Amino acid sequence: MNFAKFFNEFPVIETKSVRLRKLRLEDAQQLVDYYSNENVYRYLDWYGPETLERSYEVINMWNEGYDEGWIIRFAVADKETDTIIGTIFLSEFEGKRADIGYELSENYWRRGIMSEAVQEVLSLGFNQLGLTRIQAFVTGENIASKEMLEKFNFKEEGFLRKFETHNVTDEIRDMFIYGLLNIEFK
Ligand SMILES: CC(C)(COP(=O)(O)OP(=O)(O)OC[C@H]1O[C@@H](n2cnc3c(N)ncnc32)[C@H](O)[C@@H]1OP(=O)(O)O)[C@@H](O)C(=O)NCCC(=O)NCCS
């Protein structure tokens, strides 16, 4: 996806509670900190950046990924302090399709924060980038994420046996695939 075709610079989006903005190297320590909680990474395919150096690397990788067109990954930042409390992204662009993913510091769960971010990122994907389909891969145990997707009208489309290999442990997991079409997005 050639983001430069749609945006002069990396977009900044304000919701009721948070600001979605470009990640910065100053966010690196906070990213390590909230990812050090097993509840945050349990259902993901990595443990997050475990050191400050690795955190710098992934932030650079994601920001370069925006320039290269394979990911748009936003910091989810507290509006008052601008401190990063999570991230949300679209990636794996293929034609008019992309994947969505997100994670939030456990201190901020169940306040509707990621719902606000998901609403804006779906709108950006469908209404600004012109996608027709956004999909997500979720483990069966990840009730919070499944409920979130269903709240946004994503349809459970299939069960993918032995689909995902964990980047650190090599554990292989079954996943559910969820999909949402532009015409189903409200
Ligand atoms: C998934 C996650 C981002 C949700 O963030 P959140 O800000 O707490 O979500 P919200 O408060 O906006 O909740 C949205 C909906 O998700 C569902 N939900 C969220 N947490 C839930 C939980 N613990 N149990 C059941 N449903 C839950 C609810 O349907 C909720 O809607 P409601 O509040 O109107 O009932 C958060 O739990 C997280 O970071 N988990 C770890 C990372 C992860 O697994 N990411 C997804 C990988 S596929």
The ligand as a Tripos MOL2 file, in Angstrom:
@<TRIPOS>MOLECULE
LIG
   48    50     1     0     0
SMALL
NO_CHARGES

@<TRIPOS>ATOM
      1 C1         -8.1560   -7.2250   23.1870 C.3       1 LIG1
      2 C2         -7.8760   -5.9150   23.9170 C.3       1 LIG1
      3 C3         -7.0550   -5.0130   23.0230 C.3       1 LIG1
      4 C4         -9.1970   -5.2410   24.2720 C.3       1 LIG1
      5 O1         -8.9470   -3.9000   24.6740 O.3       1 LIG1
      6 P1         -9.9610   -3.0910   25.6040 P.3       1 LIG1
      7 O2         -9.6450   -1.6220   25.4750 O.co2     1 LIG1
      8 O3         -9.9600   -3.6810   26.9570 O.co2     1 LIG1
      9 O4        -11.3370   -3.3910   24.8920 O.3       1 LIG1
     10 P2        -12.6670   -2.5310   25.0750 P.3       1 LIG1
     11 O5        -12.7680   -2.0380   26.4730 O.co2     1 LIG1
     12 O6        -12.7430   -1.5270   23.9910 O.co2     1 LIG1
     13 O7        -13.7590   -3.6480   24.8430 O.3       1 LIG1
     14 C5        -14.3380   -3.8850   23.5950 C.3       1 LIG1
     15 C6        -15.1760   -5.1200   23.6460 C.3       1 LIG1
     16 O8        -14.3360   -6.2520   23.7250 O.3       1 LIG1
     17 C7        -14.9320   -7.2170   24.6000 C.3       1 LIG1
     18 N1        -14.0030   -7.4570   25.7060 N.ar      1 LIG1
     19 C8        -12.9050   -6.7280   26.0500 C.ar      1 LIG1
     20 N2        -12.2780   -7.3200   27.0780 N.ar      1 LIG1
     21 C9        -12.9850   -8.4140   27.3850 C.ar      1 LIG1
     22 C10       -12.8110   -9.4460   28.3220 C.ar      1 LIG1
     23 N3        -11.7810   -9.4470   29.1850 N.pl3     1 LIG1
     24 N4        -13.7080  -10.4460   28.3390 N.ar      1 LIG1
     25 C11       -14.7490  -10.4770   27.4930 C.ar      1 LIG1
     26 N5        -14.9540   -9.5240   26.5560 N.ar      1 LIG1
     27 C12       -14.0790   -8.5070   26.5010 C.ar      1 LIG1
     28 C13       -16.2690   -6.6790   25.0180 C.3       1 LIG1
     29 O9        -17.2180   -7.1250   24.0730 O.3       1 LIG1
     30 C14       -16.0580   -5.2060   24.8750 C.3       1 LIG1
     31 O10       -17.2380   -4.5220   24.5860 O.3       1 LIG1
     32 P3        -18.1710   -3.9880   25.7840 P.3       1 LIG1
     33 O11       -17.2620   -3.3180   26.7630 O.co2     1 LIG1
     34 O12       -19.0980   -3.0520   25.0610 O.co2     1 LIG1
     35 O13       -18.8090   -5.2010   26.3610 O.co2     1 LIG1
     36 C15        -7.0790   -6.1940   25.2360 C.3       1 LIG1
     37 O14        -7.7630   -7.1640   25.9780 O.3       1 LIG1
     38 C16        -5.6500   -6.6780   24.9840 C.2       1 LIG1
     39 O15        -4.7350   -5.8890   24.7990 O.2       1 LIG1
     40 N6         -5.4280   -8.0210   25.0050 N.am      1 LIG1
     41 C17        -4.0810   -8.5720   24.8180 C.3       1 LIG1
     42 C18        -3.5470   -8.4230   23.4170 C.3       1 LIG1
     43 C19        -4.3690   -9.2010   22.4100 C.2       1 LIG1
     44 O16        -4.7580  -10.3310   22.6810 O.2       1 LIG1
     45 N7         -4.6050   -8.6130   21.2280 N.am      1 LIG1
     46 C20        -5.4130   -9.2070   20.1800 C.3       1 LIG1
     47 C21        -4.7070  -10.2470   19.4020 C.3       1 LIG1
     48 S1         -5.7770  -10.9780   18.1860 S.3       1 LIG1
@<TRIPOS>BOND
     1     1     2 1
     2     2     3 1
     3     2     4 1
     4     2    36 1
     5     4     5 1
     6     5     6 1
     7     6     7 2
     8     6     8 1
     9     6     9 1
    10     9    10 1
    11    10    11 2
    12    10    12 1
    13    10    13 1
    14    13    14 1
    15    14    15 1
    16    15    16 1
    17    15    30 1
    18    16    17 1
    19    17    18 1
    20    17    28 1
    21    18    19 ar
    22    18    27 ar
    23    19    20 ar
    24    20    21 ar
    25    21    22 ar
    26    21    27 ar
    27    22    23 1
    28    22    24 ar
    29    24    25 ar
    30    25    26 ar
    31    26    27 ar
    32    28    29 1
    33    28    30 1
    34    30    31 1
    35    31    32 1
    36    32    33 2
    37    32    34 1
    38    32    35 1
    39    36    37 1
    40    36    38 1
    41    38    39 2
    42    38    40 1
    43    40    41 1
    44    41    42 1
    45    42    43 1
    46    43    44 2
    47    43    45 1
    48    45    46 1
    49    46    47 1
    50    47    48 1
@<TRIPOS>SUBSTRUCTURE
     1 LIG1         1 GROUP 0 **** ****
